[in-house]
Every structure is written in structure tokens, then in C-alpha cells.
Amino acid sequence: MQALRIEEGNQGKGYGQYFINGVIEIIKNQGYKEITIGVEDDNLNAKHIYNKLGFTTFIGREPTDKYVPEGYDVWMKGI
């Protein structure tokens, strides 16, 4: 499991979308047919971006740990 966060001062500049599109392309070229991504439930900006990038199938909720009990939502995109 890996995490990506864009520093607050650099958000809204397209860096996250650029990175995610690059990762999708690498995974696609390796022959994978789908990719999943987890996003914290209250991160509406990230959810909007991921939806825009095609992560539209809701898979479910995953707990993180005892310090973040609300967990995160998992979304899937076919590639």
C-alpha cells in the first residue's frame, strides 16, 4: 500500500492528476485490467479528481487503524 499527498500549497495545480495518470499508464502497459484507489471519506477534493479520472465503481470501505477508525473508501477503474 502506498500513499500520495500533494502539499497543501501545491494543491489545485494538477500535480496529483498528472501523477495518477502516469501511474495508470504504467499499470496499463504492464497488462493489468483494473486499478483500485483508496481515499479518506472526508476528502471531497480527491474524490472529485478520482471520479473525473474514471474511478467510478465503489468497492467498499476499508478500516485503517485504531487512530483513524473511519477508514477510507475504495474505488475501482477499468483500464
C-alpha positions in Angstrom: 0.0 0.0 0.0 1.3 3.4 -0.9 0.1 6.9 -0.2 0.2 10.1 -2.2 -0.3 13.5 -0.8 0.2 16.9 -2.5 1.5 19.6 -0.3 -1.3 22.0 0.6 0.4 25.0 -1.1 0.7 23.0 -4.4 -2.8 21.6 -4.5 -5.1 22.7 -7.3 -2.2 22.8 -9.8 -2.9 19.5 -11.5 0.1 17.7 -10.0 -2.0 14.9 -8.5 -3.9 14.2 -11.7 -0.6 14.2 -13.7 0.9 11.7 -11.3 -2.1 9.4 -11.2 -2.4 9.4 -15.0 1.2 8.4 -15.2 0.8 5.6 -12.8 -2.4 4.4 -14.7 -0.4 4.4 -17.9 2.4 2.3 -16.4 0.0 -0.2 -14.9 -2.0 -0.4 -18.2 1.3 -1.1 -20.1 2.0 -4.0 -17.8 -1.2 -5.7 -18.8 -3.4 -5.0 -15.8 -7.1 -4.5 -16.4 -8.2 -2.6 -13.3 -6.8 -0.4 -10.6 -8.2 0.5 -7.2 -7.6 3.6 -5.2 -8.5 4.4 -1.6 -9.5 7.9 -0.4 -10.4 9.2 3.0 -14.1 9.6 3.3 -14.0 13.4 4.0 -11.5 14.2 1.2 -14.1 15.6 -1.2 -11.5 17.2 -3.5 -9.6 13.9 -4.0 -12.9 12.0 -4.6 -13.8 14.6 -7.3 -10.5 14.2 -9.0 -10.5 10.4 -8.9 -14.1 10.3 -10.2 -13.0 12.6 -13.0 -10.2 10.2 -13.8 -12.6 7.3 -14.1 -12.6 5.8 -10.6 -16.4 5.4 -10.6 -17.1 1.9 -9.2 -17.4 1.9 -5.4 -15.8 -1.2 -4.0 -16.4 -0.7 -0.3 -14.9 0.8 2.9 -11.6 -0.3 4.5 -10.7 0.5 8.1 -7.3 1.9 8.6 -6.3 1.6 12.3 -7.4 2.5 15.8 -6.3 6.1 15.3 -8.4 6.6 12.2 -11.4 4.5 12.8 -13.5 5.9 9.9 -11.2 4.4 7.3 -11.4 5.2 3.6 -13.5 4.4 0.6 -12.1 2.2 -2.2 -12.9 2.9 -5.8 -12.1 1.0 -9.0 -11.4 1.9 -12.6 -11.1 -0.4 -15.5 -8.1 0.2 -17.7 
